[in-house]
Amino acid sequence: MSKREILAELPKLSAQDRGEILEQLWHLEESAGPTAREKMLLDEAQAAYDANPSAGAPWSEVEARLRKRP
């Protein structure tokens, strides 16, 4: 079955079936690990943090700011 055929069939599936497919896809992505680009971005973020750890904010503060947005 081609990708095009699969994509055409997805809307015809029940919400439960689509949820199962989504869960399976999520597990496949998680097991693959980060891409080279994602690894580079993570390394850059870690280096920035290591250079200036006080420049960041704790997650609780970031989350609070995000929840205040309209």
C-alpha positions as CSV (number, residue, x, y, z in Angstrom):
1,M,0.0,0.0,0.0
2,S,1.4,3.4,-0.9
3,K,1.7,6.4,1.4
4,R,-1.0,8.1,-0.7
5,E,-3.4,5.2,-0.3
6,I,-2.7,5.1,3.5
7,L,-3.4,8.8,3.8
8,A,-6.6,8.5,1.8
9,E,-7.8,5.7,4.1
10,L,-7.1,7.5,7.4
11,P,-10.2,9.7,7.5
12,K,-12.4,6.6,6.9
13,L,-11.1,5.0,10.2
14,S,-12.8,5.2,13.5
15,A,-11.4,7.6,16.1
16,Q,-10.2,4.6,18.1
17,D,-8.4,3.1,15.2
18,R,-6.7,6.5,14.4
19,G,-5.7,6.7,18.0
20,E,-4.1,3.3,17.9
21,I,-2.2,4.3,14.7
22,L,-1.1,7.6,16.3
23,E,0.2,5.7,19.4
24,Q,2.1,3.3,17.2
25,L,3.6,6.1,15.2
26,W,4.6,7.9,18.4
27,H,6.4,4.8,19.7
28,L,8.2,4.5,16.4
29,E,9.4,8.1,16.6
30,E,10.5,7.8,20.2
31,S,12.5,4.6,19.6
32,A,14.3,6.3,16.6
33,G,15.8,9.0,18.9
34,P,16.7,12.5,17.9
35,T,17.7,13.3,14.4
36,A,21.1,14.8,13.7
37,R,19.6,18.2,13.5
38,E,17.7,17.8,16.8
39,K,20.9,16.5,18.4
40,M,22.7,19.6,17.2
41,L,20.0,21.9,18.6
42,L,20.1,20.0,22.0
43,D,23.8,20.3,22.1
44,E,23.7,24.0,21.4
45,A,21.0,24.6,24.1
46,Q,23.1,22.6,26.6
47,A,26.2,24.6,25.7
48,A,24.3,27.9,26.2
49,Y,23.0,26.7,29.5
50,D,26.5,25.6,30.6
51,A,27.9,29.0,29.7
52,N,25.2,30.9,31.6
53,P,22.9,28.8,33.8
54,S,21.3,31.8,35.4
55,A,19.9,33.1,32.1
56,G,17.2,30.5,32.1
57,A,14.0,30.2,34.2
58,P,12.6,27.2,36.0
59,W,9.9,25.3,34.2
60,S,7.3,26.3,36.8
61,E,7.9,30.0,35.9
62,V,7.8,29.3,32.2
63,E,4.7,27.3,32.5
64,A,3.0,30.0,34.5
65,R,3.8,32.6,31.9
66,L,2.5,30.4,29.1
67,R,-0.8,29.8,31.0
68,K,-1.3,33.6,31.4
69,R,-1.3,34.1,27.6
70,P,-4.7,34.6,26.0
